[in-house]
Amino acid sequence: MLDLVINSSIQHTLLLFIPLLFAVILKLSKVRSWSLLAGVLGGVLLGPAVFGSIAPSYWEGLFQGGVSAHVQYEQFVEQQNADFIAAKDRGVNETVLLQLKADQHYDRAQKEQAWVAATWKDQRTLRDYVIVLIILIFLSGTVRGKVRGTAPPMMSLSVGVWAAIIPCGITALLVIWFLDSNVASALAFGACLAAGPWTLTRWEQKAADDSEQGGAALMLRCGHVAWLTASCIALYATWHSLGAMSFVWLLPLLCLPFMWRIPSKQWKLLTLFVDYAAIPSVMATCLVLIHPIEDLALWPIVIVIIFCADARWLGGIIGLGILGGRESGSAMRLATPLVDAGISQLCMAALLFGAGVLTPSFTLAVLLGAVFLDRTASIRMKFAKN
């Protein structure tokens, strides 16, 4: 128990303060998307590519876990290889050798499963850490992103659902057909792109209100509907792997609707902590278990870059167009705030990756897409003003 406490304390300290240091440096350097990029730098530095290469045993024990089971697995494989060579040297006939090899393959798979189970158990401290930080991120965004006004329920439902199912559906179908992904992983991948914004920045509120009266309130409500839709998809995908435990590992998704009822307040310390520490740390906690080269896959990144922005926007425009009453140009400008969901993608990906549903290559693609959305926000800002 003492080793677990010490180990998790070192984990959390590194994952909190290393990205925080990068965040301060990038902020002072006036780099765009400094919060997300700080998490990328911290995660790569603490991950398998750098820290894991310099001190692989210590990195495995600190972040990956399952060290004892890994050692047992390696020793078991070495013993199996020695037994097979010895049997071959004794002149055992080919049929017996094939049967021995099949038995060894089965036993090796059992040991490997034990190793995976031990790793999953040891990574609980990382999952708990991410859950706490994401709840704080949700809370901070909710209390500082309130807008005045109301939105028609049917309009909010139409726009929000379409803004979620278009990117999720297209993404899931593409990765199933062309990347041979299983359904649960494909839906989890799509859920990351389906998550809409749960808070709006000032320029997004102004752009929506300039498009039509009460536009900001409508877009915020549509973002909430998109989040609820994405959360249902994420819970469904996770349920296939974890059953009822999916409600534990996706706890922030269940808490978010209740946070929307909290009145707006100026919690400056919470805002500073989230921007400088929580968001970079969540990014770093994901990347600390992902190799940025070995897990890099081109097509998932291409899919995310194309559909994380345009498909959300298209879904919002379709939802607005179904109920009519707007010109196409007005609908396009009004739906612009639905695109800026980079932090939403980050939070959803962190939860689903921690739950083991989202693969490393898909997670890396979603995280890069989150940075892409944040970096291109200025382009959408200029479009909204015209």
C-alpha angles and dihedrals in degrees: 000000000000091000090051092052093048092045095049092045091055090045094053094042093054094042092050104041103034093058089040090057091050090047092056092047094048092044091052088047089054094235115167116244089017094160096056094038090052088058091049092052093045093047095049091047093050095037134089094277096064115006091030091053095047097045107010097169094048092044091050092050094045102044115004099042130190093096097150092047090048092053091048090050093051092048091048092051092049091050091049092052091049092049092049093050091047091051091049092050090052089060097248110177122257096253093056091046091053091050091048090051091050092050091049091050091054093047091047091053090053092052091047091053089052089052092050091048092051091049091051091051094049092049093061090098089059092049092049090048093052093047092055093047094047091051088054091048091051092047093049094048093047099051095045098041104060120139130193124244138044134266131217107259096223093048091048091048094048097047096040096049094046091047088056105038097046096061093034095048096045093045095047093049093048096051092045095049101037105023098037092232122166118251097251094052092044092052091047089051090050093046090061090058092042095059108105129201116287092193135033130220120230095260091049091052091049093047092051094046091048089054092055139338111281091011094137093054090048094050092046091052090046089052089053091052090049089052092051090049092048091047092054090050091048093049091049092051093047094045090066090061105030107020114202091356088074087079089059099047092043094044095131090061089058092046097049098078090054091050090058087069093060112106119244114271137169102243098168096173091052091048092051092047093050095047097043102031118009100050095043091044094052089051091048093048090058095046094045088076097039127080106222092211106033094043094042112117123179103211098052088052092049091049092050095046091051101041105030089074111018097040093050089048092046091050091052092049091049091050091050093045096051092065091040130200097117137091116240094247092051092048091050093053093043093053094050096096090060089069097060098083102123094128089046090055091048094051095045092047092048092053096045094044090050089050089055096241099105115066121230093249092050091046092051090050092051092048092051088049090054090055089047092054092049093046093050096047091102091060091055090046090057091047092051092053094053 
